[in-house]
Structure formats: structure tokens, C-alpha cells
């Protein structure tokens, strides 16, 4: 459900705006419109500073959880500014050390072929006129040419690989040498020296932990400063989006509050004798903020709906209607009681360890995992094993379990038709309530035709026993329903229009609806396909684990080899089912969302809202 809102147009003195906004923060019930706000130069600097503090806190929180952080006896800084300045200097120093370590490690790899040498000895040789020049070439070229090169200058092979040879030529000057080889710069030190320098930098990196620990001990100061900066940005947005009047002496604001909390808001406004406000109901042209209010079950699925968009104010909140479908679709796609139990346990762990901020996500995970346990149990799948087989049923058709592979293809299409029809019905009911029944005659006619076809022809396709005696594809009642629907769809789709125009417009709408509906319904085949593929992969991993280890033939005489067989099978099962669970869980999360946002939202007439209800309040974290 979308909470009812009231709009307040506020006029107040410029000099009291700061105090007024602070009172609004304390109240925490009023949303000030800041749409169209463009940051000025000072605002951009404020945004940069907020970003710096936020990134610093994120890094420090991660550091505080590491073993390098010293927690006992560390004295925090006196102010947030001092802590931030120290953090920035430490971060820059750390970045330079990390870059130097990477450079030295790379250099160590480059000079490794030259072995160990004394750089000071190299300098002494140069001072006496002896030049060591370093070359690298292909092995075949070196082997065929080394004798010729050695006639002119001493050649010393340093090392070689399968493809290259590293060698040194001793000369008395830097004159050009005619060699089929690449000359490289003489290394400043050997690989051992490079590693020693890298170790020095790494030791210096570790020594920074104590200083970072002091900054981490000052996180409360940094958090308080961040809250202050966010409040300043909030005030800047309000000031920038407000209109100035009377040569800047007055400020005009657009504010929103929940209708049921209007008395509290107006009591605060009445405390300001110089504040003038006008109150009214929202109209369609308003950019009304949206707040959802649902029961405890549907509220969990606001997290899913929020990934797409909030509904437009004045329309229908579809969260309570898609929530059970999403949970069911997730269970169908995952389709294994064992996998569902893993998801359920993961949600429980998240609930116990994740804190208040993760409660909604953890509860949603547990609901979806629990639904998967139930559905996977109904289809008889437990980590790819057949529950009917384990219970001794020779054929799944003789058991109380659902034959997913043999029956659910049709059921997936039926679920799609049902959800689409529900969306169409919701759209019809909502529009007829607000715009009158005559505004939905065309949609109503199309709905009657589809519903009649499903009842008369669809139900017997699902189950031969589900036949309505007085409503079959050959009964007069069925044709009467089709006729009523055709009249609404073809002749009354717009009662203010010429009937001939209505007829041809209805034909065009019928073509679009038929092709669109066919595409929408076929999309629900993904439920069957994803559920089947995950189940097949689970069976494949079970077969691999038993087949590759020889356990498929059973355990004969138990011995040391049997232990290795069991360990090998266990490893294959853990890796295989882990991969399958990961991939299937992602598919089970994404594809039901796609069916919701595309097929269901489209047929339910979903309209996107522009903004959520975000009251001005004190920022504490």
C-alpha cells in the first residue's frame, strides 16, 4: 500500500531558515523537495570531503577487523581533522610503499637471469676502463654465433632458458657491436638485492599498523564529522532547491508529510508565528514522494521491488501481489529440498550475525529457502537424489510426489497465465475505481475472453477431471462469454469514439495483445527449464562422484582404499554441488525478478515513481 501524503508550501524568513530546518530534523517527519538542485562550487567541495571521510571509514572498518590493528592502549586523536590528516598521509605513504614493493618484485624477476653480482665491483671495473655489456638473444643464434663473437671480445654466458640466452661481453669502450642480440641496460643490483630492498619496504609497511591503529581508534570522531558534513549537504540541497522571494528576504519551500502524521507536523509549524504554510492533497502534476506500508510478509519483498523502481504515487503498490509468486518461482527454479535447506541456513546465519541492517535480506532469504525445501520435497529431490526411490516407490507416478520433468512444463505455463490474468485484473480494478468502469471496457473484454478460454479449454488440459460441465469449449455459456468480451473489446473500447473506428482499433489491439500475451506466457517456461537443469546437474555430479571413485558398485570389503574412495567422492560432491548451488541460486534470484518486472508489471499497468519519501532528520550514521 502507498501511504497517503499531504503537500505543504512553506514561506518563511531567510534568517530563520537554518533554525527551522534543524527543527525539521528533530521532528523527522517532513520531506523537503530538492528536485532540480544543482551543486555550486562549495557544494562540490563538500561532496568531495564527504566522499573522503566515507572512504576513510570504510577502509578503517576493514582494518579494525584485521589482525594488524592494535586495540589496547591506543590513544585516539583529539579531533576528526587531525585523524583525517594523519589517515591521508599514512595512506599516501602506504600507497607509495606498495608501489615500490611491486616495482622491486618485478625488477627481481627481470634481473634473476643475471644471477648474483657485486654492483660495487662493476663500478670498479668501469673506473679501470673495463666495460661489461649485457645482451640477450635466442638460443639457436647464440650457439651458432658465440665462437665468432668470442674472436673479437670475451663472451661469458650467464644463464639460459629453453628459448633465450643471457650473456655478457667484455669491452674497453662503448663502440657499437655487430651482434644479432638485444643489448639491455646493466642492472643496478641483482635479484637478491632487489628482494632485500622489497623486504625493507614490507617491514616499513608493517610498521604503519601502529599509526593506522590510532586513526582507527578515532573512528567515532570521523563518523561524527561525516554526519555533520552530510547535514550541511542536506541544508545546502534544501537551500539550493528553495525559491527566494522579496529580494532574498523570504524562502519558499515545497514539503511533504504523511497524512496520518499531519497533526504532529502542523503543531511544529504553528510554533513558528512567521511561517506561512498552505496544505493540500497531491495532484497528478506533483512530484509526490512515495512511501510503502505493507504487512510483515510483503514488507520483505519491498527489497526486490526497490531494485526496479517504486510505484508512482496514486497508483497501485504491487508488492503484496507479486510477493507469493516470487517466493514460489524461486523455489521452482532451485527445485531441491537440500539446496533449499542450505539457503535457509544461510539466511539464518545472516539473521544471527548480520545485525539489524541485514534483517530484511536475511528474512527474505529464509522465506525463499523454506519455500524451496517444501517445493523440492514435493518434487522428491534431495541434493539430486530421488526421494521416491529412497522410499521404495518403483515409479514416481505411483507416489504422492510431483513428476517435475514429466508434468511441470504445462504447469509453468499455467502459472504464467494465472499471474498475467491477475495483473490484468488488478489493472482493470484500479483504473475502473479512479477513472470509471467505461475507461476499461476494452481491457475488460480482452480479460473476459482470456478467462473464458482458460476455464473452458485450459483447465481440462491440466487435468482431465477439471471440466466445468456447463462451461466447455462447445457450451453456449462459453460462446456467450466470448461474445460479451468481443463487444467490449471491439465496439466499446472507447465509448466517446465512432463505432467503426473502435472496431478497427479493437482489431489492432487484439493483434498486439495476442502476440504480446504469447511472448509473455512463453517466458514462464524458464521456470521449468531452470528447475530441470539444476536438477540434472545435481544428478550428474552424484553420478560422477560415485562413478569416478568406483563407489557406484557399492562397498565390498572395507579397507584403506575405501577411505580414499569416500574422501574422493566427498570432494567431488562438495565441489560439484557447491558450483551447482551457486549458479542455481543466482538464476533463482534473477529470473523470477525478470518475470515480475517484465511480464507481471506490464500487464498490471505498473507506473514508475520518481522519488521515495525521505524525511529530513538528524544523521547519526
Secondary structure, DSSP 8 states (H G I E B T S, - for coil): -B--EEEEEEEEEGGGHHHHHHHHHHH--EEE--TT----HHHHHHHHHHHHHHHHHHHHHHHHTSTT---TT----SSHHHHHHHHHHHHHHHHHHHHHHHHHHHHHHHHGGG----HHHHHHHHHTT-EEEEEEEEHHHHHHHHHHHHTTSEEEEEEE-SSEEEEEEEESS------SSEEE---SS-HHHHHHHHHHHHHHHHHHHHHHHHHHTTHHHHHHHHHHHHHHHHHHHHHHHSEEETTTTEEEEEEEEEGGGHHHHHHHHHT-TT-EEEEEE--TTS---B-B---HHHHHTHHHHHTT--B-TTS---HHHHHHHHHHHHHHHH--HHHHHHHHHHHHHHHHHS-GGGHHHHHHHHHHHHHHHHHHHHHTEETTEEHHHHTT-S-GGGSSS--HHHHHHHHHHHHHHHHHHHHHHHHHHHHHHHH-GGGGHHHHHHHHHHHHHIIIIIHHHH-TT---TT-STTSHHHHHHHHHHHHHHHTSS-TTS-HHHHHHHHHHHHHHHHHHHHHHHHHTHHHHHHHHHHHHHHHHHHHHHHHHHTGGG---S-SHHHHHHHHHHHHHHHHHHHHHHHHHHHHHHHHHHHIIIIIIHHHTT--B-S-B---------
